Each structure stands twice: as C-alpha cells, then as structure tokens.
C-alpha cells in the first residue's frame, strides 16, 4: 500500500519547488557578479578580506568596481 500524501502537503512541495527555481534565477547572476567583482578587486590590489568586506557591506553594483579601483591605488 502506497503512503498517502495529503493535498496540502503536495501543494507545499510544489510551492517549495517553485521557490527554489525562482531563487536559483537570482542566485546565479549574483554569484557571477561576485566572482567578477572579486577578480577585479584582487586585480586592483585589494586583499581577499577587503574584497569580501566591500562585497558584503555596501553591495552597490557598479560603485563597488569604481571604489575598488580608487582603494587599490
């Protein structure tokens, strides 16, 4: 006999799958941006800790690239 699954639980699982798919849609570009920024910051002379702090504290997009260039001089 197969285990019974309630309709509410099936709806919860479908909602969780949809949430995971939507989260992956934003997580992938954020991860790519982080890698590109990390490489640019290291190339500008920032340490790994400085690059991570700059990425964690003022997550500011293109301003991070400009600031890392100024800080690296």
N, C-alpha and C positions, 0 to 999 in steps of 0.2 A: 504494500500500500504506500503510495507516494505521500510525502508530508504535505499538509495543507498550508497554503500561504494566503493570508487574508488580503483582500483588495487594497486595504490601507497600506500594508507592507509593500505590495507591488508598486503602488503609487510613490511610496517613499524611495524605493530603489530606482525608479525611473527618474525621479527628481534629482537624486544624488548623481546618477549618470549624466544628466543634462548639466548639472552644476559643474561636474568635473570637466566636461567638454568645454564649457564656457570659460572655466578658469584656465585651462590649457591654452585657450585662444589669446589670453592676455599675458600669461606667464612666459610663453615662448618669446614674444618680442621684447619683454622686459629683460629676460636672460641674455638675449642677443645684445641689447643696448648695454647691459652691464659688462659683457665681455669686451665690446668695442671701447667703452669708456675706460675700462681697466687697462687695456693695451695703450690707449692714448695717454693716460695718466702716467703709466710706467715709462713711456717714451719721453714724456715731458720732464722726467726726473723725480716724480713723487714716489715715496716708498709705498709698499703694499698696504700698510696700515693707513697712511694718509689717503690713498685712493679709495679704500673701503670706507673710511670715515666720511670722505666727501660724497660718496655714493649713498651712504646710509642717512646722513643728517640732512643735507639740503638737496634732496632728489629734485633737480631743477632742469633736467634735459640739456639743452644746448649750452646753458650757462655753466654747467659743470665742465664742459670742454674748454670754454673760454677761461674759467677760473684756474683750471689745472695748468693751462699754458702760462698764465701770469704767475702762479705759485711756483712753477718749475724753473722760472728764470733766475 
